């Protein structure tokens, strides 16, 4: 219910999810995104570092039925790990499905500063959120355990 307390919260289609949450009776899920067993992935670190849900999962708030919006293959993940500043957003915007990256026309205000482009915001957030170096986050052992 973490996501569905915010998205599609009253949809009839999700009655089984709400019932499962209420009763504790598990639901049989069909995985949409499948990662190999040797890949370690932790949602919480991505959320904590400012990676938005829809950057990986697509526009889930507009999906009546979930589908894989991205391949989630190693090269796809590495594109972000090699240049995280292109993707980071303020933590309070991680769950915002309508978040827009900053522009001259629509700046993002954060900590008393107005950011008018994604790279300046992303570089600021890399420091603020203590992202490890690109060398560290592209090291094989970061994801392969």
Buried (B, 14 or more C-beta within 10 A) or exposed (E): EEBBEEBBEEEEEBEEBBEBBEEEEEEEEEEBBEBEEEEEEEEEEBBEBBBBBBBBBBEBBEBEEBEEBEEBEBEEBEEBBEEBBEBBBBBEBBBBBEBEBBEEEEBBEBEEEEBEBBEBBBBBBBEBBEBBEBEEBBEEEBBEE
